């Protein structure tokens, strides 16, 4: 791929094919962790690290282990094992380097292992037949799109929390779902930018 194509892939994976708002992968932490901006940004940063590193490791695993041994059908199992090991590494690093963030993320940190966005990006890279550079660019763009979406959602939720103009029946999760739907519609506006 040329540099222009890599740049377009990067921009496209952030805005046009946003992993949360267009592909609807990784919605559990999107709804669960997006009530406070600081926690959402911490979760987003952890997901950026895990997705990029997982994409690198799964690309290497697929192309240098599974394909030569004709074991391509084991990609799902091998990808899950690689992602689980990486999340354990991130969890240990966060526990040591930033205990406050580690405590605030709580149960959602181990759940990155089962976050379908992480596995989804690895599978998308494989299905599209991306080379290493394109896979890493797609992973970085997708994970930054995740960070952008979850940060925007947290910022909006903080602003509307306890708003007297919102009926009681729409407080909390119903308003979060409405907000997520409106954000998804807004991101659909980027669809015409890149073909």
Secondary structure, DSSP 4 states (H G I P E B T S, - for coil): --HHHHHHHHHIIIIIT-TTTTS--SHHHHHHSTTSHHHHHHHHHHHHHHHHHHHHHHHHHIIIIITTTT-GGGHHHHHHHHHHHHHHHHHHHHHHH-HHHHHHHTHHHHGGGG-HHHHHHHHHHHHHT--HHHHHHHHHHHHHHHHHHHHHHHHHHHHHTT-TTS-GGGTTHHHHHHHHHHHHHHHHGGGGT--
